[in-house]
Amino acid sequence: MPKLNSLSAVWLLVVLTMTKDVFAQTPPKMTGNDVERLVKELSNWGRWGDDDQLGTLNLITSEKRQQAAKLVERGVSVSLARYAETTEAPDNPKPFKQEMLAYGKGTTGQWAMDNYSVSYHGLAHTHMDSLCHLFHNGKMYNGFSRDEVLETGTRKLGIQNVKSGIFTRGILIDIPRLRGVRFLEPGSPILPEELTAWEERAGIKVGSGDVIFIRTGRWARRDLVGPWDAGKEGLAGLHASCAPWLKERDIAMLGSDAAADVIPSGIPGVSHPIHVLTLHAMGIHIFDNCDLEELGRVAAKFERWEFLLTASPLAVQGGTGSPLNPIATY
């Protein structure tokens, strides 16, 4: 580990002191009315036109993609996807299923074939939420009615709108590393002051068109203690007070190793305020249940928290989201 010069040592002390003060803070008390106020204040409805269905993915411009491509210096890629969870567990009531249709032993055919089946929304499988995934007051992003979602799929805001994929700068925000712990405990809220503290520590500023990934260490904890029922024990995640920070930074997407929201939210009557404020109000698509453990190790090794992010959802007409495998490349 390189030795710190006097200036670096002073700066580290400042950051650690600031971080300690952040941890001492308690989340602001918020009500359902506060969330409704933020829905209006943070809204991106109409920003890119009344018919817009991309939301903040509009911020990933040609120039942004060109800038992101220049982040590749080492040619090292890291998957941000969890291996498909095939075993039923408290956080995985609907496991991924692989059915072998043709295989080697006892068969004479030329091909090996299988069938996949996955109910990907939930807390187990790495996936992307479309903007049609959430209804609030009978509406979806940009004012589209929930009635646009039919038994056959959605007519608006479906995953097919992201068929061309995502290619932009990704940034890892490693909150356990900031706090000096291996992982956050279930129900631990992350505050906006911590997001800013991480920018200072990492020497990076989140900007327009970026995709941020919030590491809580959820999978490190799961590997140590086993799966748990998030509905009963909770999950670490962003407190609703982080939403203005997300809007101020003008991010293109939000990702995490859990559900983005802290569970329980701490707001009576509102279960997933971050989902409401991103998917519904701001038009920010979400990556859920990413595995950020290897990314955290590689980022720390390179001392670099920004990377080229690529991701390609399935091209399903009218889909409410998609399982996928996001890739970080250094």
C-alpha positions as CSV (number, residue, x, y, z in Angstrom):
1,M,0.0,0.0,0.0
2,P,1.5,3.4,-0.9
3,K,2.6,5.7,1.8
4,L,0.4,8.8,2.4
5,N,2.1,12.2,2.1
6,S,1.1,14.8,4.7
7,L,-1.6,16.4,2.5
8,S,-3.2,13.0,1.7
9,A,-3.1,12.0,5.4
10,V,-4.9,15.2,6.3
11,W,-7.5,14.6,3.6
12,L,-8.1,11.0,4.7
13,L,-8.6,12.2,8.2
14,V,-11.2,14.8,7.0
15,V,-13.0,12.2,5.0
16,L,-13.1,9.7,7.9
17,T,-14.3,12.4,10.3
18,M,-17.0,13.4,7.8
19,T,-18.0,9.8,7.3
20,K,-18.2,9.2,11.1
21,D,-20.5,12.2,11.3
22,V,-22.7,10.9,8.5
23,F,-23.1,7.5,10.3
24,A,-24.1,9.3,13.4
25,Q,-27.1,10.9,11.6
26,T,-30.5,9.3,11.7
27,P,-32.7,9.3,8.6
28,P,-35.1,12.2,8.3
29,K,-38.6,11.4,9.3
30,M,-40.7,11.3,6.2
31,T,-44.4,10.7,5.5
32,G,-46.4,9.7,2.5
33,N,-47.1,13.4,1.9
34,D,-43.4,14.0,1.7
35,V,-43.1,11.3,-1.0
36,E,-46.0,12.8,-3.0
37,R,-44.3,16.2,-2.8
38,L,-41.1,14.7,-4.2
39,V,-43.0,12.9,-6.9
40,K,-44.0,16.4,-8.2
41,E,-40.8,18.2,-7.5
42,L,-38.5,15.6,-9.1
43,S,-40.7,14.7,-12.1
44,N,-39.2,14.4,-15.5
45,W,-42.6,14.1,-17.2
46,G,-42.6,16.0,-20.5
47,R,-38.9,16.7,-20.3
48,W,-38.2,14.8,-23.5
49,G,-41.7,15.2,-24.9
50,D,-45.2,13.9,-24.0
51,D,-44.6,10.6,-25.9
52,D,-41.2,9.9,-24.4
53,Q,-40.7,6.3,-23.2
54,L,-37.0,6.2,-22.5
55,G,-36.8,8.5,-19.5
56,T,-33.3,9.3,-18.3
57,L,-31.8,6.9,-20.8
58,N,-32.1,9.9,-23.1
59,L,-29.1,11.2,-21.2
60,I,-26.9,8.5,-22.7
61,T,-26.0,10.6,-25.8
62,S,-23.6,9.7,-28.6
63,E,-21.0,11.9,-26.9
64,K,-21.5,10.1,-23.6
65,R,-21.0,6.7,-25.3
66,Q,-17.8,7.9,-26.9
67,Q,-16.5,9.2,-23.5
68,A,-17.4,5.9,-21.9
69,A,-15.6,3.9,-24.5
70,K,-12.3,5.7,-23.6
71,L,-12.6,4.3,-20.0
72,V,-11.4,0.9,-21.3
73,E,-7.6,0.8,-20.6
74,R,-6.9,-2.6,-19.2
75,G,-9.3,-4.8,-21.1
76,V,-10.6,-6.4,-17.9
77,S,-14.3,-7.3,-17.7
78,V,-16.4,-8.1,-14.7
79,S,-19.9,-9.6,-14.7
80,L,-22.4,-7.8,-12.4
81,A,-24.9,-10.7,-12.6
82,R,-25.7,-13.2,-9.8
83,Y,-25.5,-16.8,-10.9
84,A,-29.0,-18.0,-11.6
85,E,-30.6,-19.0,-8.3
86,T,-31.9,-22.5,-8.9
87,T,-32.8,-23.4,-5.3
88,E,-35.9,-22.3,-3.4
89,A,-35.0,-20.0,-0.5
90,P,-36.6,-17.3,1.7
91,D,-35.5,-14.7,-0.8
92,N,-36.1,-16.9,-3.9
93,P,-39.6,-18.5,-3.8
94,K,-39.6,-19.0,-7.6
95,P,-36.2,-20.4,-8.5
96,F,-34.7,-20.3,-12.0
97,K,-35.5,-23.6,-13.9
98,Q,-33.4,-25.4,-16.5
99,E,-35.1,-28.3,-18.2
100,M,-32.9,-30.5,-20.3
101,L,-34.7,-31.4,-23.6
102,A,-31.9,-33.4,-25.2
103,Y,-28.6,-34.5,-23.6
104,G,-25.8,-37.0,-23.9
105,K,-26.4,-40.0,-21.7
106,G,-28.9,-42.5,-23.1
107,T,-29.7,-40.5,-26.2
108,T,-28.5,-40.8,-29.8
109,G,-29.3,-37.3,-31.1
110,Q,-26.7,-34.8,-32.4
111,W,-27.8,-31.8,-30.2
112,A,-27.9,-30.9,-26.5
113,M,-30.8,-28.6,-25.8
114,D,-32.6,-27.1,-22.8
115,N,-35.4,-24.8,-21.8
116,Y,-35.1,-21.9,-19.3
117,S,-37.9,-20.6,-17.2
118,V,-37.6,-17.7,-14.7
119,S,-39.9,-15.4,-12.8
120,Y,-37.2,-12.7,-12.6
121,H,-38.9,-9.8,-10.7
122,G,-38.3,-10.2,-7.0
123,L,-35.2,-10.4,-4.8
124,A,-33.1,-13.2,-6.3
125,H,-32.4,-12.8,-10.0
126,T,-30.4,-10.0,-11.6
127,H,-32.8,-8.1,-13.8
128,M,-33.8,-4.7,-15.2
129,D,-37.1,-3.0,-14.5
130,S,-38.9,-1.3,-17.3
131,L,-40.7,2.0,-16.6
132,C,-44.0,0.2,-16.8
133,H,-43.1,-2.0,-13.8
134,L,-44.7,0.3,-11.3
135,F,-48.0,2.1,-11.0
136,H,-48.6,5.1,-8.8
137,N,-51.9,6.8,-8.5
138,G,-53.1,4.9,-11.6
139,K,-50.2,6.2,-13.7
140,M,-46.8,5.2,-15.0
141,Y,-43.9,7.5,-16.0
142,N,-44.8,10.4,-18.2
143,G,-48.5,10.1,-17.4
144,F,-49.2,6.9,-19.2
145,S,-52.2,5.1,-17.8
146,R,-51.8,1.8,-16.0
147,D,-54.5,0.6,-18.5
148,E,-51.8,0.4,-21.1
149,V,-50.5,-2.8,-19.4
150,L,-52.6,-5.6,-20.7
151,E,-52.8,-9.4,-20.2
152,T,-50.7,-9.7,-23.4
153,G,-48.1,-7.2,-22.3
154,T,-47.6,-3.5,-22.1
155,R,-48.4,-1.1,-24.9
156,K,-46.2,1.6,-23.4
157,L,-42.8,1.8,-21.6
158,G,-41.9,-1.8,-22.4
159,I,-38.4,-3.3,-22.3
160,Q,-38.3,-3.4,-26.1
161,N,-37.5,0.3,-25.9
162,V,-34.0,-0.6,-24.6
163,K,-33.3,-3.1,-27.4
164,S,-30.2,-1.2,-28.5
165,G,-28.7,-1.7,-25.1
166,I,-26.9,0.4,-22.5
167,F,-23.4,1.7,-23.1
168,T,-22.2,4.4,-20.8
169,R,-20.1,5.2,-17.7
170,G,-20.8,3.1,-14.7
171,I,-19.8,4.1,-11.2
172,L,-19.6,1.8,-8.1
173,I,-20.6,3.4,-4.8
174,D,-19.3,1.0,-2.1
175,I,-21.1,1.9,1.1
176,P,-19.7,-0.9,3.2
177,R,-16.2,0.2,2.2
178,L,-17.1,3.7,3.1
179,R,-18.3,2.6,6.6
180,G,-15.4,0.3,7.1
181,V,-17.5,-2.9,7.3
182,R,-17.8,-6.0,5.2
183,F,-21.6,-5.5,4.6
184,L,-24.5,-3.6,5.8
185,E,-27.1,-5.2,8.0
186,P,-30.7,-5.7,6.8
187,G,-32.8,-2.5,7.1
188,S,-29.8,-0.2,7.1
189,P,-30.7,3.1,5.4
190,I,-28.2,4.8,3.1
191,L,-28.3,8.6,3.3
192,P,-27.5,11.2,0.6
193,E,-24.6,12.5,2.7
194,E,-23.0,9.1,2.3
195,L,-23.3,9.3,-1.4
196,T,-21.5,12.6,-1.4
197,A,-18.9,11.3,1.1
198,W,-18.2,8.4,-1.3
199,E,-17.7,10.8,-4.2
200,E,-15.1,12.7,-2.1
201,R,-13.4,9.5,-1.0
202,A,-13.3,8.0,-4.5
203,G,-12.3,11.3,-6.2
204,I,-15.2,11.0,-8.7
205,K,-18.3,13.1,-9.4
206,V,-21.4,11.4,-10.6
207,G,-22.7,13.2,-13.7
208,S,-25.4,13.3,-16.3
209,G,-25.9,9.9,-18.1
210,D,-24.0,7.8,-15.6
211,V,-25.3,4.6,-14.2
212,I,-24.6,4.2,-10.5
213,F,-24.4,0.9,-8.6
214,I,-25.0,0.9,-4.8
215,R,-23.1,-1.9,-3.1
216,T,-24.6,-2.9,0.3
217,G,-22.7,-6.2,0.6
218,R,-26.0,-8.1,0.5
219,W,-24.4,-11.2,-1.2
220,A,-21.4,-11.2,1.1
221,R,-23.7,-11.4,4.0
222,R,-25.9,-14.0,2.4
223,D,-22.8,-16.2,1.7
224,L,-21.9,-15.9,5.4
225,V,-25.2,-16.3,7.2
226,G,-27.5,-17.8,4.5
227,P,-30.6,-16.3,2.8
228,W,-33.2,-14.4,4.8
229,D,-36.7,-13.2,4.3
230,A,-36.4,-9.6,3.3
231,G,-40.1,-9.0,4.1
232,K,-39.4,-9.9,7.7
233,E,-35.8,-8.9,8.2
234,G,-35.4,-6.2,5.6
235,L,-32.7,-5.2,3.2
236,A,-30.1,-2.3,3.3
237,G,-30.7,0.3,0.6
238,L,-31.3,3.9,-0.2
239,H,-33.5,6.0,2.0
240,A,-36.1,8.0,0.2
241,S,-34.2,11.2,1.1
242,C,-31.6,10.2,-1.5
243,A,-34.0,10.8,-4.4
244,P,-33.2,14.6,-4.8
245,W,-29.5,13.6,-4.9
246,L,-30.2,11.2,-7.8
247,K,-32.1,14.0,-9.6
248,E,-29.4,16.5,-9.0
249,R,-26.7,14.2,-10.5
250,D,-29.1,13.4,-13.4
251,I,-28.2,9.7,-13.5
252,A,-29.3,7.5,-16.4
253,M,-30.0,4.4,-14.3
254,L,-29.8,3.1,-10.8
255,G,-28.5,-0.3,-9.8
256,S,-27.9,-2.2,-6.6
257,D,-27.2,-5.6,-5.2
258,A,-30.6,-5.6,-3.6
259,A,-33.8,-3.7,-4.2
260,A,-32.4,-0.2,-4.4
261,D,-34.8,0.8,-1.6
262,V,-34.1,0.2,2.1
263,I,-36.6,-2.3,3.4
264,P,-38.6,-1.4,5.4
265,S,-38.7,2.2,4.1
266,G,-39.4,3.8,7.4
267,I,-42.2,5.7,5.8
268,P,-45.7,4.6,6.9
269,G,-47.8,3.4,4.0
270,V,-45.0,3.6,1.4
271,S,-43.1,0.4,0.8
272,H,-40.7,1.3,-2.1
273,P,-40.4,5.1,-2.3
274,I,-37.2,5.0,-4.3
275,H,-38.9,2.8,-6.9
276,V,-41.8,5.3,-7.0
277,L,-39.5,8.3,-7.4
278,T,-37.2,6.7,-10.0
279,L,-39.4,4.6,-12.2
280,H,-42.6,6.7,-11.9
281,A,-41.5,10.3,-11.4
282,M,-38.0,10.6,-12.9
283,G,-38.1,7.8,-15.5
284,I,-35.0,6.1,-14.2
285,H,-34.8,2.4,-15.1
286,I,-33.4,0.1,-12.3
287,F,-31.0,-2.8,-12.1
288,D,-32.0,-5.1,-9.2
289,N,-30.1,-7.9,-7.5
290,C,-26.7,-7.3,-9.2
291,D,-23.8,-9.1,-7.7
292,L,-21.2,-6.4,-6.9
293,E,-18.7,-8.4,-4.9
294,E,-16.2,-9.1,-7.6
295,L,-16.6,-5.6,-9.0
296,G,-15.8,-4.2,-5.5
297,R,-12.6,-6.3,-5.4
298,V,-11.5,-5.3,-8.9
299,A,-12.3,-1.6,-8.3
300,A,-10.4,-1.6,-5.1
301,K,-7.4,-3.3,-6.7
302,F,-7.3,-0.8,-9.5
303,E,-8.3,2.1,-7.2
304,R,-10.8,3.1,-9.8
305,W,-14.5,3.2,-9.3
306,E,-15.6,4.2,-12.9
307,F,-15.8,1.8,-15.8
308,L,-17.5,1.2,-19.1
309,L,-20.9,-0.3,-18.5
310,T,-22.6,-2.5,-21.1
311,A,-26.0,-4.2,-20.7
312,S,-28.5,-5.7,-23.2
313,P,-32.0,-6.8,-22.0
314,L,-34.0,-9.3,-24.0
315,A,-35.9,-7.8,-26.9
316,V,-39.4,-8.8,-25.6
317,Q,-42.3,-6.8,-27.0
318,G,-44.3,-5.5,-24.1
319,G,-42.1,-6.8,-21.4
320,T,-42.1,-5.3,-17.9
321,G,-38.3,-5.9,-17.6
322,S,-35.7,-8.5,-18.4
323,P,-33.1,-10.8,-16.7
324,L,-29.7,-9.8,-18.0
325,N,-26.0,-9.8,-17.4
326,P,-24.5,-6.3,-17.0
327,I,-20.7,-6.0,-17.7
328,A,-18.2,-3.6,-16.3
329,T,-15.0,-3.2,-18.3
330,Y,-11.8,-1.5,-17.2
